[in-house]
Amino acid sequence: MKKKRSFWNWLNPLTWIEGLFQILAAVFAPILRFLGMLNPPSAEGCENIQRADVEDAKKLAEEQEAAVDAITRETSPAEVVRAYARADAADRAVMDLSVLGMDEQDWLLRLSDEDLDLLGMSTTTGCARSLKQRQVLPSYAKPQPELEAAEILMTPTDEEVGQAKMDFIATRFRELYLAPGVANPNPRYVPTTVH
């Protein structure tokens, strides 16, 4: 969009010079281009589109549109209600509800956001029942059992407890002495009592 020029801008001499150059370019550019002295405009970034490419794109678009139409014909009213309930406000505005009757569309469009959230969490059969009775009657899917096996905790035996105690004491004792007869000046574990 071209910026509007103010009246004060026309008093500027540089504006007059710029206008003069534009007039000269408009007059002489076609002549110079005809004589081959001016380079043609750059075609970089433009695709070389053939007729076959256009026909292929048209065929692909028709196939995609037919697939979308087939999917919408195959969807049941309950699936449409569930999809509508799960969509956000922007998607709901453009959603096709032609599968539903006028009374069903009216009922669905009058639902509050809380009711739509309940229907969105509901199963397809719950949406079908709600649509049939024109009431929000959600039914939720049963939680799936955990597929991972539970970890079995073992109680240590007396031998394992004794071995763990001996290992603990041995590491603390090795910490006190650097070599036999040479005490560690900075032990990490300092005994709290001296005997």
Secondary structure, 3 states (H helix, E strand, C coil): CCCCCCHHHHCCHHHHHHHHHHHHHHHHHHHHHHCCCCCCCCCCCCCCCCHHHHHHHHHHHHHHHHHHHHHHHHCCHHHHHHHHHHCCHHHHHHCCCCCCCHHHHHHHHCCCHHHHHHHHHCCHHHHHHHHHHCCCCCCCCCCCCCCCCCCCCCCCCHHHHHHHHHHHHHHHHHHHEEECCEECCCCCCCCCCCC
